[in-house]
Amino acid sequence: MTPETGAAVRVNEPSVETETVPDAARSLALYRAMFRIRRVEETIAKRYAEQEMRCPVHLSIGQEAAAVGACAPLSRADQIVSTHRCHGHYLAKGGALKPMIAELYGKETGCCSGRGGSMHLFDADAGIAASVPIVGSCVPLAVGMALRFQQQAERRVAVAFIGDAVLEEGVFHESMNFAATKALPVVFFVENNRYSVYTPLTLRQPYRSILRVAEAHAIRGFEADGMNVTEVERVMQQAVSHARQGLGPTFVSVETYRFVEHCGPYDDDALGYRPMGELASWKQRCPVAQFRARLENASVLSPSVHRRFTDEIDAEIHAAFEFAENSKLPEPSTASSGVFPKVHSVPARSIAHESERAAPANQTDCCEMTAAEAIREATALAMQHDPNVVVFGEGATDPKGIFGTTKGLVGEFGPTRVIEMPVSENGFTGVAIGASLLGQRPIVIHQRVEFCLLSVEQLFNNAAKMHYVSGGIHTAPLVVRLVVGRGWGQGPAHSQSLENLFAAIPGLKVVMPATADDAKGLLLGAIEEDAPVVFIEHRWIHYAKGPVSTGHKPLPLDGPKRVRSGSHITVVTSSYMTLEAFQAVDTLKQQLGCEVDLFDLRVLSPLDLSCIFESLENTGRLVTVDTGFAFLGLGAEIVAEAATRGLLRNPPTRLGLPSHPTPSSRSLAEAYYPRSIEIAAAIGAQLDISDRELASVLDALAQKRSNVPADIPHPSFRGPF
């Protein structure tokens, strides 16, 4: 049977000629699948010198038995994730060849529209969810998919293809721990090829059986000769069956060997990092040659059948390369398209653009609550509205409910919707990303921004890039809630805002609410986004009380909001500093008649400054106030953009945290944080207000704060956080 050009031969789909002999048919299918991978990669190696495949290639020549044997028991509905060495897994799982080769050529017909290259291969129809080049990075994605299968009561399995070096990565152990704890249907498939680039296993890990790692995590382990496809298939059938029956994760370790260099098409034996004769001895165990000999000796594979396989595969390969060569390169003008998924139309509430108060326009359709209560209400409403919304977090089920923002949710929605996570930030963030790829909408909570720093690998390398590098195949609709600490001696470890760090990463949307109403509406809007959203909450806005619109009313993530109107000067703030700015601006107006155009950024990425530029065309004066560091902060970017457009009449003023870690002492905190007094002084200087006139304003602001120490949010607070 001649396969359709561009389609992979599935090892569990015997050809017509041999279907009456199941064992023979299956053996031929296994052999053909291995032989096809070998021929494809040998052609890649041969043609790589033409310099048309302008991407790194990590070939799996020598490792075909592992890929084919592992994928043989899987259905197309099962999902796999792979690594930088992904060609064999892609083809063994049924990935289409034409889009794969076109991707290597960087063409728009590639499986990632030319955006992923050799190390990012996707085929949604074949169940190839992702290929991620960072070692260990793919593992929690598979675990997240398995969690999704379990929650949906689906008898599907996720497989993480990994190399021996992944055992040295923390995220691997975090993922194993979570999978074992939740008894998830995931298989960790380790291809031990003995080297990480040029460094042998013996120099990287202690001597022990790799299976001991599975045992340490209470996961059932299997071993197989990775050069023997039937042995790999037999072991993998057991592992997959175990997972599919709901008995928990499994771990498969196979010994295999790559015949060419780590990255590139050549034999690198001359480099001397392999012991003399090692490569030659492994080549004698070539999985393709060995299995061919076995089938020929058993009279299963005849010379005529082998010639037919060769002709079919070579014709398919020729057609695939011809397709790739004749395909168009993407237009340079499309380079920035696909960073974010297409935005759904979220109806905006009627908010007075020129409002004198940061509150809902219709005061009768709201109730008073704190921002923490508003976040809790938004979460509950979203979970009622959409069963795919789940909460992940350390402390998500604790009695205090993460400062009250998750209080009682586990009782209302149960432990499968509000999931208490292990102390493994990178791991469980990756799990959430993996689940989001299959339609779940996780709300991931890190109780401090600093905790999230342990997870930025997953956020930056996977969540932020997934839609772009998959050519629009994937969306990762998750919200990552981060809490900024301040005061009460939290100091360097718990007081960083770092919004500029997250806003600098293309593909992440970054939101910082300042009011209770925005906290609710923007969180609901973030949950409905198909893009990953980092939702940063300053701990002190949790106490901010105000009118909040009732019901499920998501706000679009559409950028700045004018919260005070004026024609004298433009002031741009965000998060808690907006609340400080209210005091400064209102006092200046009351006492001196200053008209300030005050904007709350709200959405820091993507940063839409059009309304601020319109204001500056009128005022020509600018003060920016960062909640985080002033150096390289959002204010610096706003000033740069405004200056580039020639909108500034005066040198602008930038306020924010100084460039040193947050001190713990309350006396040092007095000098560390800019407050309403500093904002008013900066506005006064921009407007050339005399010191005598400004003194009354500064005195009034000082009196408002006189009874409240600088390290607590309001007089009733008694600590600790």
C-alpha positions in Angstrom: 0.0 0.0 0.0 1.5 3.3 -1.0 1.0 5.9 1.7 -0.5 9.3 0.9 2.3 11.7 0.2 3.2 13.7 3.3 1.4 11.3 5.7 3.2 9.1 8.2 2.7 5.4 8.3 1.2 4.5 11.7 2.8 1.5 13.3 -0.6 0.3 14.5 -2.1 0.4 11.0 -0.9 -2.7 9.1 -0.7 -2.7 5.4 -3.4 -4.5 3.3 -1.0 -7.1 2.0 -0.1 -8.4 5.4 -3.1 -7.7 7.6 -3.9 -11.5 7.8 -0.6 -12.0 9.6 -0.8 -9.5 12.6 2.7 -10.1 14.0 4.3 -9.8 10.6 2.3 -6.8 9.7 3.1 -5.0 12.9 6.8 -5.9 12.6 6.8 -4.5 9.0 5.1 -1.3 10.2 7.6 -0.9 13.0 10.5 -1.4 10.6 9.0 1.0 8.0 8.5 3.7 10.5 12.1 3.4 11.7 13.5 3.2 8.2 11.5 6.3 7.2 12.9 8.3 10.1 16.4 7.2 9.2 16.0 8.1 5.5 14.4 11.5 6.3 17.2 12.5 8.7 20.0 11.2 6.4 18.5 13.4 3.7 18.4 16.4 6.1 22.1 15.7 6.9 23.0 15.4 3.3 21.2 18.6 2.2 22.1 20.7 5.2 25.3 21.8 3.6 23.2 23.7 1.0 22.6 26.3 3.7 18.9 26.5 2.9 17.8 24.9 6.2 18.8 27.9 8.2 18.2 26.5 11.7 20.1 24.2 14.1 19.3 20.5 13.6 19.6 17.9 16.3 19.4 14.6 14.5 18.2 11.3 16.1 20.1 9.0 13.8 20.7 5.9 15.9 17.7 6.5 18.2 14.9 5.5 15.9 13.8 2.4 17.8 13.2 4.5 20.9 10.9 6.9 19.1 9.0 4.3 17.1 8.6 1.8 20.0 7.4 4.6 22.3 4.8 5.9 20.0 3.5 2.5 18.8 1.0 2.1 21.7 -0.3 5.6 21.5 -3.4 6.8 19.8 -3.6 10.1 17.8 -5.6 11.5 20.7 -2.7 10.9 23.1 -0.4 13.9 23.4 3.4 14.0 23.3 5.9 16.7 24.1 9.5 16.6 23.0 12.8 18.2 23.2 15.3 19.8 20.8 15.9 16.3 19.3 12.3 16.0 18.1 12.3 14.8 14.5 12.0 11.2 15.3 9.2 11.6 17.8 7.3 13.9 15.4 7.5 11.4 12.6 6.8 8.3 14.8 3.7 9.9 16.3 2.3 10.6 12.8 3.5 14.2 12.1 3.1 15.3 8.5 6.4 15.3 6.6 5.9 18.2 4.2 5.2 20.8 6.9 8.1 19.5 8.9 10.6 20.0 6.1 9.1 23.3 5.2 9.6 24.4 8.8 13.3 23.5 8.6 13.4 25.7 5.5 11.7 28.5 7.4 8.8 28.6 5.0 5.3 29.9 5.7 3.9 26.4 4.9 5.9 25.0 7.8 4.2 23.4 10.7 4.9 26.6 12.7 4.7 29.0 9.7 8.5 29.3 9.8 8.6 30.7 13.3 9.7 27.6 15.2 12.4 25.9 13.2 13.8 22.4 13.8 13.4 22.5 17.6 9.7 23.5 17.7 7.6 21.0 15.8 3.9 20.9 16.3 1.1 18.8 14.7 -2.2 19.1 16.5 -3.9 16.5 14.4 -1.3 13.9 15.3 -1.2 14.8 19.0 2.2 16.4 18.9 1.6 19.2 21.4 5.0 20.8 21.7 8.7 20.6 21.2 10.8 22.7 23.6 14.5 22.9 23.3 15.3 24.0 26.9 16.3 20.8 28.8 13.5 19.8 31.1 11.1 22.5 30.1 8.7 20.2 28.3 8.2 17.9 31.3 5.6 19.9 33.3 3.7 20.6 30.0 3.0 16.9 29.7 2.0 16.7 33.4 -0.4 19.5 32.9 -2.0 17.8 29.9 -2.3 14.6 32.0 -4.0 16.6 34.7 -6.5 17.9 32.1 -7.2 14.3 31.0 -7.8 13.2 34.5 -10.1 16.1 35.3 -12.1 15.5 32.1 -12.2 11.7 32.9 -10.6 11.0 29.5 -8.6 7.8 28.9 -5.8 9.6 27.2 -2.1 9.7 28.1 0.6 12.3 27.8 4.2 11.4 27.1 7.2 13.5 27.9 10.2 12.6 25.8 13.3 13.5 27.6 17.1 12.8 27.6 19.3 11.6 30.4 20.4 15.2 31.3 16.8 16.1 32.4 17.4 14.1 35.6 19.7 17.0 36.6 17.0 19.6 36.3 14.9 20.7 39.2 11.7 21.1 37.2 11.8 17.4 36.3 11.7 16.4 39.9 9.0 19.0 40.7 6.9 17.5 37.8 7.5 13.9 38.9 6.5 14.8 42.5 3.2 16.4 41.4 2.3 13.7 38.9 2.9 11.0 41.5 0.9 12.9 44.1 -2.1 13.3 41.8 -1.7 9.8 40.1 -1.7 11.4 36.7 -1.8 9.5 33.3 1.7 10.6 32.1 4.7 8.6 30.9 8.2 10.0 31.4 10.2 8.5 28.6 14.0 8.9 29.1 16.3 8.3 26.1 19.6 7.7 27.8 22.2 8.4 25.0 24.9 8.8 27.6 25.9 12.4 26.6 24.8 15.9 27.2 26.4 17.6 24.2 30.0 16.4 24.9 29.8 15.6 28.6 29.4 11.9 29.5 26.8 10.8 32.0 29.4 9.6 34.4 30.7 13.2 35.0 27.2 14.6 35.5 25.4 12.1 37.7 26.2 9.6 40.4 26.5 6.0 39.5 23.1 4.4 40.0 20.3 2.9 37.9 18.2 5.7 36.4 15.2 3.8 37.6 16.1 4.6 41.1 14.9 8.2 40.3 11.4 6.8 39.6 11.5 4.8 42.7 12.4 7.9 44.8 9.2 9.5 43.5 7.1 6.4 44.1 6.6 6.0 40.3 6.5 2.6 38.6 9.6 2.2 36.4 10.5 0.2 33.3 13.7 -0.4 31.4 14.3 -1.5 27.8 17.1 -1.8 25.3 16.6 1.3 23.3 18.1 -0.2 20.2 15.5 -3.0 20.1 12.2 -1.6 18.8 10.0 -4.5 19.8 11.4 -4.5 23.4 10.7 -0.7 23.6 7.2 -1.2 22.3 6.5 -4.1 24.7 7.7 -2.1 27.7 5.9 1.1 26.6 2.6 -0.8 26.1 2.8 -1.8 29.8 3.7 1.8 30.9 0.9 3.3 28.8 -1.6 0.8 29.9 -0.8 1.5 33.6 -1.3 5.2 33.1 -4.4 4.8 30.9 -6.1 2.7 33.6 -5.7 5.6 36.1 -3.0 3.8 38.1 -0.7 6.8 38.0 2.4 7.9 36.1 5.1 5.6 34.8 8.7 6.1 34.0 10.5 4.3 31.1 14.3 4.4 30.7 15.9 3.1 27.4 19.5 3.1 26.5 20.2 4.4 23.1 22.9 6.3 21.2 23.2 9.1 18.7 25.4 8.4 15.8 26.1 12.1 14.8 27.1 15.3 16.5 24.8 16.9 19.2 23.9 19.7 16.8 24.5 19.3 13.1 24.7 16.7 10.5 28.3 15.3 10.8 30.1 12.5 12.5 32.0 14.1 15.4 34.0 11.1 16.5 37.3 12.9 15.7 36.6 15.4 18.5 37.8 12.8 21.0 35.0 13.1 23.6 33.8 9.6 22.9 36.1 6.8 23.9 37.9 5.2 21.0 35.8 2.5 19.4 32.6 3.4 21.3 30.8 4.9 18.3 31.8 2.0 16.1 30.5 -0.6 18.7 27.1 1.2 18.9 26.8 1.3 15.1 27.1 -2.4 15.1 23.9 -2.4 17.1 22.2 0.0 14.7 18.4 -0.5 15.5 17.4 -0.2 11.8 20.0 -2.6 10.5 19.4 -5.1 13.3 15.7 -5.2 12.9 16.0 -5.5 9.2 18.2 -8.5 9.6 15.8 -10.1 12.0 12.9 -9.7 9.7 14.8 -10.9 6.7 16.0 -14.0 8.6 12.4 -14.7 9.6 11.3 -14.3 6.0 9.0 -11.4 7.0 10.8 -8.7 5.0 11.7 -9.7 1.5 14.0 -7.7 -0.9 11.0 -6.7 -3.0 9.1 -5.3 0.0 12.2 -3.4 1.1 12.6 -1.9 -2.3 9.0 -0.9 -2.2 9.5 0.8 1.2 12.6 2.5 -0.1 10.8 3.8 -3.2 7.8 5.0 -1.3 9.8 6.7 1.4 12.2 8.3 -1.1 9.4 9.6 -3.2 7.7 11.1 -0.1 11.0 12.7 1.0 11.6 14.1 -2.5 8.1 15.6 -2.6 8.5 17.1 0.9 11.8 18.8 0.0 10.4 20.0 -3.3 7.3 21.3 -1.5 9.6 23.1 1.0 11.8 24.6 -1.7 8.9 25.9 -3.7 7.0 27.3 -0.7 7.2 31.0 0.0 9.2 32.5 2.8 7.1 34.5 5.3 6.7 38.2 4.4 8.9 40.3 6.6 5.9 42.5 7.3 4.3 39.5 9.2 7.2 39.1 11.6 5.3 40.6 14.5 2.0 38.9 13.9 1.0 36.1 16.2 2.6 37.4 19.3 -0.8 37.4 20.9 -3.9 35.4 19.9 -6.8 37.3 18.4 -8.5 39.4 21.1 -12.0 38.3 21.9 -14.6 41.1 22.0 -15.0 41.8 25.7 -17.8 44.3 26.1 -16.5 47.4 28.0 -18.5 48.7 30.9 -19.7 52.2 30.7 -16.9 54.0 32.6 -16.8 57.8 32.4 -13.7 58.6 30.5 -13.4 62.0 32.1 -14.5 60.7 35.5 -13.4 62.6 38.6 -13.4 59.3 40.5 -11.9 55.9 39.7 -15.3 54.1 40.3 -18.1 52.6 38.2 -20.2 55.2 36.4 -23.4 53.7 37.6 -23.2 53.9 41.4 -26.5 52.0 41.9 -25.2 48.9 40.2 -22.3 48.4 42.6 -21.4 47.6 46.2 -18.6 48.6 48.5 -15.8 46.1 49.0 -12.0 45.9 49.3 -9.8 44.9 46.3 -9.1 41.6 48.0 -12.8 40.9 48.2 -13.2 42.0 44.6 -10.5 39.6 43.5 -12.2 36.8 45.4 -15.6 37.6 43.9 -14.1 37.8 40.4 -12.5 34.3 40.8 -15.7 32.8 42.1 -17.8 34.3 39.3 -15.3 33.1 36.7 -15.4 29.6 38.1 -19.2 29.6 38.1 -19.3 31.0 34.5 -16.7 28.6 33.1 -16.0 25.0 34.4 -12.6 25.2 32.7 -11.4 27.9 35.2 -9.3 26.3 38.0 -7.1 27.8 40.7 -3.5 26.6 41.3 -1.5 27.8 44.2 0.6 27.2 47.3 -1.8 28.1 50.0 -4.9 28.2 47.7 -6.8 26.2 50.3 -5.4 27.7 53.5 -7.8 29.1 56.0 -6.8 32.7 55.3 -7.2 32.1 51.6 -4.2 34.1 50.3 -5.0 37.4 52.0 -8.7 36.6 51.6 -8.6 36.3 47.8 -9.3 32.6 47.7 -11.1 32.2 51.0 -13.8 29.5 50.9 -13.3 28.7 47.3 -12.3 25.1 47.9 -15.4 24.5 49.9 -17.5 26.0 47.1 -15.8 24.4 44.1 -13.9 21.4 45.5 -10.3 20.3 45.5 -10.3 19.5 41.8 -11.1 23.1 40.9 -9.0 24.7 43.7 -5.8 22.8 43.7 -3.2 23.0 46.5 0.2 22.9 44.8 3.5 21.6 46.1 6.3 24.0 46.8 7.5 23.8 43.2 6.9 27.1 41.4 8.5 26.3 38.1 6.9 22.9 38.0 3.3 23.8 38.8 3.4 26.9 36.6 4.5 24.6 33.8 1.7 22.2 34.7 -0.8 25.1 34.4 0.6 26.0 31.0 0.3 22.4 29.8 -3.3 22.2 31.0 -4.1 25.5 29.3 -2.9 24.2 25.9 -5.8 21.7 26.1 -8.5 24.2 27.0 -8.2 24.7 30.8 -8.0 28.2 32.1 -5.8 28.1 35.2 -5.4 31.0 37.7 -1.9 30.4 39.0 -1.2 32.2 42.3 2.3 33.1 43.6 1.9 34.8 47.0 4.9 37.0 46.3 6.5 38.2 43.1 9.8 36.7 44.3 8.3 33.2 44.3 7.4 33.6 40.6 11.0 34.2 39.8 11.5 30.5 40.3 9.0 30.0 37.5 10.0 32.5 34.9 11.6 29.8 32.7 8.2 28.4 32.1 6.5 31.8 31.8 9.1 33.3 29.4 10.1 30.2 27.4 6.8 28.4 27.1 3.7 30.5 28.0 4.9 33.7 26.3 6.2 32.1 23.1 3.8 29.2 22.6 1.3 31.0 20.3 4.0 32.6 18.2 6.4 29.6 17.8 3.5 27.2 17.1 2.4 29.4 14.2 -0.9 30.2 16.0 -1.7 26.5 16.8 -1.6 26.9 20.5 -3.0 29.4 23.0 -2.0 29.4 26.6 -5.0 31.1 28.4 -3.7 31.3 32.0 -3.6 34.1 34.5 -0.6 34.3 36.9 -1.4 36.3 40.0 1.6 37.9 41.7 1.4 39.8 45.0 3.8 42.7 45.7 4.7 43.0 49.4 5.5 46.3 51.2 6.3 47.3 54.7 6.3 45.5 58.1 9.9 44.5 57.6 9.4 42.3 54.5 12.5 43.8 53.0 14.5 42.5 50.0 12.8 39.1 49.8 9.2 40.1 49.6 8.8 43.6 48.4 9.8 43.7 44.7 7.3 44.7 42.1 9.3 43.9 38.9 6.5 44.7 36.5 9.1 46.0 34.1 10.7 42.6 33.9 7.4 40.9 32.9 6.4 43.7 30.6 9.6 43.3 28.7 8.7 39.8 27.5 6.8 39.6 24.2 3.7 37.4 24.5 2.9 38.2 28.1 0.1 40.6 28.9 0.8 42.4 32.2 -2.0 44.0 34.3 -1.7 46.0 37.5 -5.0 47.2 39.0 -5.2 50.2 41.4 -8.8 50.1 42.6 -11.2 47.5 43.8 -13.4 47.9 40.8 -10.6 47.4 38.4 -9.2 44.5 40.4 -12.5 42.7 39.8 -13.2 43.7 36.2 -9.6 43.4 34.9 -9.2 39.9 36.5 -12.4 38.8 34.9 -11.1 40.2 31.6 -7.7 38.5 32.1 -9.4 35.1 32.7 -11.2 35.4 29.4 -8.0 36.2 27.4 -6.5 33.5 25.3 -3.0 35.0 26.0 -1.1 34.4 29.2 -1.7 37.3 31.6 0.5 38.3 34.5 -1.8 40.0 37.1 0.2 41.9 39.6 -1.5 43.0 42.9 0.2 45.4 45.3 -0.5 44.1 48.8 -1.7 47.5 49.9 -4.4 47.8 47.3 -6.0 44.7 48.9 -7.1 47.1 51.6 -8.4 49.7 49.2 -12.1 49.9 49.5 -14.5 51.3 46.9 -17.6 50.8 44.8 -17.4 47.7 42.7 -19.7 46.7 39.9 -21.9 43.7 40.6 -22.2 40.6 38.5 -19.9 39.0 35.9 -18.7 42.1 34.0 -15.2 41.6 32.5 -13.2 44.6 31.5 -11.2 44.6 28.3 -7.5 44.8 28.8 -7.4 48.0 26.8 -4.8 50.0 28.6 -4.7 53.3 30.5 -7.7 55.0 32.1 -8.0 58.7 32.7 -8.9 59.0 36.4 -8.6 62.7 36.8 -8.9 65.4 34.1 -6.9 68.5 33.6 -5.0 70.6 31.1 -2.0 71.7 33.1 0.2 68.6 33.3 0.1 64.9 32.5 0.8 62.4 35.3 1.1 58.6 34.7 1.0 56.1 37.5 0.1 52.5 38.1 -1.1 50.2 40.9 -0.7 51.5 44.5 1.0 54.6 43.3 -2.2 55.7 41.6 -3.8 55.8 45.1 -1.0 58.0 46.3 -1.4 60.2 43.3 -5.1 60.7 44.0 -4.2 62.4 47.3 -1.6 64.6 45.7 -3.7 65.6 42.7 -6.9 66.2 44.6 -5.1 68.3 47.2 -3.3 70.4 44.5 -6.6 71.1 42.9 -8.4 71.9 46.1 -5.8 74.3 47.4 -4.2 75.7 44.2 -6.6 74.9 41.4 -4.1 72.7 39.6 -5.7 70.8 36.7 -3.9 67.4 36.4 -4.5 64.9 33.7 -3.9 61.7 35.7 -3.7 58.3 34.0 -3.7 54.9 35.7 -1.8 52.6 33.3 -3.6 49.4 34.4 -2.3 47.4 31.4 1.5 47.5 31.2 1.9 45.1 28.2 1.0 45.6 25.5 1.5 49.3 26.4 -1.0 51.6 24.6 0.1 55.2 25.2 -2.0 56.9 22.6 -4.3 58.6 25.1 -1.3 59.8 27.1 0.3 61.2 23.9 -2.9 63.1 23.2 -2.8 64.5 26.7 0.8 65.6 26.3 0.0 67.4 23.0 -2.1 69.7 25.2 0.0 69.8 28.4 3.6 69.3 27.3 4.5 68.4 30.9 5.0 64.9 32.2 5.5 63.2 35.6 5.7 59.3 35.7 5.4 57.4 38.9 6.6 53.7 38.9 5.4 51.3 41.6 8.7 49.4 41.0 12.2 50.6 40.2 12.5 53.9 38.4 15.6 52.7 36.6 14.5 51.0 33.4 11.0 51.2 34.6 7.8 51.8 32.7 8.2 55.5 33.3 11.5 55.5 31.5 9.8 53.9 28.5 6.9 56.4 28.5 9.4 59.3 28.7 11.4 57.9 25.9 8.4 57.5 23.6 7.1 61.0 24.5 10.5 62.6 23.8 10.8 60.7 20.5 7.5 62.3 19.4 8.7 65.7 20.5 5.8 66.1 23.0 7.7 67.5 26.0 8.1 71.2 26.7 10.0 70.6 30.0 12.4 68.0 31.1 10.1 65.2 32.5 10.2 63.9 36.1 10.4 60.2 36.9 9.6 58.9 40.3 10.0 55.3 41.5 12.0 53.1 43.8 15.7 53.8 44.1 18.2 51.4 42.7 18.9 49.4 45.8 17.2 46.4 47.5 14.2 47.2 49.7 15.3 47.8 53.3 13.5 46.1 56.2 13.8 48.8 58.8 10.8 51.1 59.1 13.0 54.2 59.3 14.7 53.3 56.0 11.4 52.6 54.4 10.5 56.2 55.1 13.2 57.3 52.6 12.6 54.4 50.2 9.1 54.7 48.9 7.8 57.8 47.0 4.4 58.9 48.4 1.8 61.6 47.7 4.1 64.3 49.1 6.9 63.5 46.6 4.3 63.3 43.7 2.8 66.7 44.7 6.3 68.2 44.9 7.2 66.9 41.4 4.0 68.3 39.9 4.6 71.6 41.6 8.2 71.8 40.2 6.9 71.0 36.7 4.3 73.8 37.0 6.8 76.3 38.5 4.7 76.6 41.7 6.6 78.6 44.3 7.9 76.8 47.4 5.7 79.1 49.5 2.5 78.1 47.6 3.4 74.4 47.6 4.2 74.3 51.3 0.5 74.3 52.3 -0.2 71.4 49.9 2.7 69.4 51.3 1.7 70.2 54.9 -1.9 69.0 54.2 -0.6 65.7 52.7 1.8 65.2 55.6 -1.1 65.6 58.0 -3.2 63.0 56.2 -0.4 60.5 56.7 0.8 61.7 60.1 -0.8 59.0 62.1 0.0 56.1 59.7 3.6 54.8 59.7 5.3 54.3 56.3 5.5 50.6 56.7 1.7 49.8 57.1 -1.1 50.4 54.6 -3.7 51.9 57.0 -4.1 52.7 60.8 -6.1 49.5 61.6 -3.3 47.2 60.4 -1.5 45.3 63.1 0.7 42.8 61.1 2.2 40.6 60.3 1.6 40.1 56.6 
